[in-house]
């Protein structure tokens, strides 16, 4: 760019106006053209045309500079197309932060969005719930999925649905036919828990402490799938959001029992920055979520 600004020569002119697209001779067509070429030659310290020939032909330096000019023009055209594709939603990315327990909530929203914008990449990243609000506020994430209202003042949210904590047991468990269970009944069985800290885990443990009941956590696992599989094989019980096990409950593989002492009916929220610049893709995703909420 410095080269063209010093000489008043544009890359388009270098590639097309004075430099031929082949190695055939070319004519320097005017005094102005000739002066511009000379300024360019003086700037780079190389002859670009062989003036000893009848028709000025490109020197090695001229051919080299022309090749670079053509490549720059192609990159410029590709950049323009890429920006237009972003605007027309033929490319782009939506970045969403969620912990493992919240991913299932956004899957229907992503599926609906991709029906209209199949070429936009939706990237859901596993991030601890306590960090999501700050990362959305800083612009590291476009959206976050939380079950509590974050403390950051510049965030807005849309309620996506509700969830409740239940005790999961296999169909063969002695409590499987119960309508609900108590914390005391829960503590009589080995509890399988997630080993990642979370807002809900902390609240549940505090409730056990307030009722002076041991939580009886004997197994900690790194994933929800592992916890559900352990419960299905009768290794113990688990306290999880009902939505995390909807498929298993529907298939009869697990039973979800309400716990009256733990009335943690949670609002699942999509959080996002209020105001400010938003990419075309993230604006379209937010519009899709808004439209879905208005019609459901």
N, C-alpha and C positions, 0 to 999 in steps of 0.2 A: 504493500500500500504506500510506503514511503517513496518508492521508486516512481510510481505514477503521480503522486502529489507534487514531487519536485519538478517533473518534466511537463506536467499538464497533459500527459498521455494516459488514456484509460486502457484497462486490460482488454476491453472489447476492440479498441482500435488496434492494439498490438496484435490481437489474434486474427482480426478480420480485415480492417480497413487498409493497412499498408503491407501486412505480412500475408502472403498467399497461404492457402490451406494445403498446397502441394509444394514441391520444390521447383516448380516452373518459374520462369522470370516474372517479375512484377514491376509495375511502373509506379514511381513515386509521383503522385498525380498533381501536386501543386506546390507553390513556394511554401505555403503554410505547412503542408505535409512534410516537405523536405526539411524545413526548420525544426519541426517537432522531432523528426527522426534524428537530426543532428544533436538536439538537446538530450535525447535519450542515449545516444551513443556517448556523448561527453559525460553523462551522468554515470554510466557503468564502465566507461573506459574501454569500450570494445566497438569495432566496426560491426554493424549489423547487416549491411549490404555491400556487395562487391561492385563498386562503381566502375571498375575497369572493364566490365563486360558491357555489351551493347544495351541489354536490359538488366537493371540492377537485380542481382539474385542474392538470396540470403547466404550469409556466412554461417559457419558452425554456431557462433554465438547467437546469430539471428534465429536460426532454427531452434536452438535450445530455448531462447526466451519465448518464441512463439508457442512451443509445446507447453511451457509453464503457464502462459496466458490462457491457452485453451483449457488446461486443467482447472485453473482458477474460475474460469467462466462456467465450466460444468459444475463445480462445487457451489458456485453462487446460484445456479439454476436449481440444483438439488436442494439447497437451503430454502429457497423460496417455495419449492413444492412441499418440503417438510413442514414449514410454518403453515402453509395453506391446509395441509392434511390435519395439523393440530386443530386449526379453526373449524374444519369440516368434520372433525372427530373420526378421521380415518386412521389416526394413530393417537398416542398419548397414554398417560398412566394415571390411575387413581390409587393412592397409597393409604391403606387403612391399618390402624393398629388395634389389636384385640388380644385378650388372653385366650387360653385354650377353651375356657368355658363359654366364651362369647361368640366364637366363630360361627356356630350353627345359626345364630340369629341373622347374620348378614348374608348367608348363602342365598336365600330367596330374593334378596334385594339385588345381589350381583347377577343372578340368573335373569331377572327382569331387565336390568340395565343392559346386559349383553344381547338381549333380543333386538334392541334398537341400535346398539353400538358394539357390534361384534369384534371390531378391530382394536378397541381400547383395552389395554392391559390393566386388570384390576389386581393389585398386589396387596394381599393381606399378610401382615407380619405379626408374629407372636411377640407381644411386648407386655411386661407386667402392668397391671391396671394402674398402679400408683404413678407410673411414668407417662401414661398416655395423655393426660390433660396438658402437661408441660410440653410434650413433643408436638401436639396439635397447635398449641398456642405459639410455639416458636416457628411453626411452618415445616417441621421435619416430617409431619404426617398431614395428609389432607383431612382425614376423619379418624375418630376413635370410637370404640364401642365400650360402654361402661354401664355398671349397674348402680352408680351413684353420681350425684352432681359434682363435677370437679370444682376446685376452689379458684381456678384461674378466671379472672373477671372478663376477659375478652372472648369467652367461648359461649356459644349457643348450643342447644341440643334439641333433638326430636325424639320423642318416646316411640320406640319401635314395638314394644310389647311388655308383658309382665311375666315374671317367673317366681317360683317358690322353691324353697329347699325341702327335699324329701329324704327319707331313709330308704335306700335301695337294698332289696333283699332278693334272693332267688325264689322261684315259685315253691320250692321244697322247704323253705325256711319255716320254723314254727310260728313266726309272726306274719306269714304271708297272707293269711286270711283276715287279718285285723283291719279295721277301718282307719286306725291311726295308732301311733305309738308315742310313748313318753320318753323323755330324756333318760329316765332311770332304766327303762327297758332297753334303750339303745346301749347304755353303758354296760349291760350284762353280756354283750357280744363283742368280739374283736372288731374294732373300727379300722377300715382301710381309708387312708387320707392321701391327699395330694401333698407332695413335699415342697411345692412352691408356696411362698407366703402370699396371701391375698386378703382383700378387705373382708370378704365373707368368712374365710377361715378364722380371722381374728375375732369377728363378732360371735361366731359359734363357740369358740373356746371360752370367750368371756361369759357366755350364757351358762356353759357347764360350770365355770367357777362360781358364778353368782348363785347357782342352785346347789353348790357344794357336791357336785357329782363328778367323778372322774371321767374324762373323755374316753379312756381305754383305747387310745390309738396304738395299735401293735404293729401295723404295717404302713409304710409310706412309699408311694410309687410316683414316678415322674410324669405320668400321662393319665388322662381320663379313660382312654381305651383300656389301659392296663388295670385301672381300678374297677371298671365295669366287668372286665373278664374275670378278675379275682373274685368279685361278688358272685358272678354266675357260677363259678366253680365252688361256691360255699366256703370261701376262705374267711369271710366276715361280712360286715355290712358297711355301707358308705353313706355319707351325707353329701348330696350333690344337688344342684339345680335340676328340676324336673326336665327342662328342655335338653339337658345334656344326655338324657337317656330316653328321649321320646320314642325313638325307633325300637329300642330293646323292650320298652314297656308295651308298645303296640304289638310286638310279635310275641309277647308273653314270656320273654326270656328273663325279664326282671319285673319286680313289683315296686312301685313308688308309694311309700306310706307317709302321710302328713304327720308332722310333729307339732302339737298345739303350742308347746313352749317356744318353738322357733317359728314365729310368724314373720319370716323374712320374705314377704311378697315384694319382689324387687322390680323396679322399672328399668328396662333395658333401653339405653339411650345411645343415639348416634350424636357425637359431639363434633363441632367444627368451629372454625374461627368466625367471629362476627365481623363482617365488613372486610376491607382489604382486597388485595388482588387474589383471584382464584383462577386456576387453569381452566381452559375450555372443558377438559375432561371431568374435572372435579365439579365444575358448575353443572354439567349435564347430569352427573351422578346425583348431586343434591336435588336437582329438579325432578329426577326420576323417583327419589325417595319421597319427596313432597307430594308428588302426584299419586303415588301409591297410598300414602296416608290419607289423602283426601277422599279416595274411593273405597277405603276399607275401614 
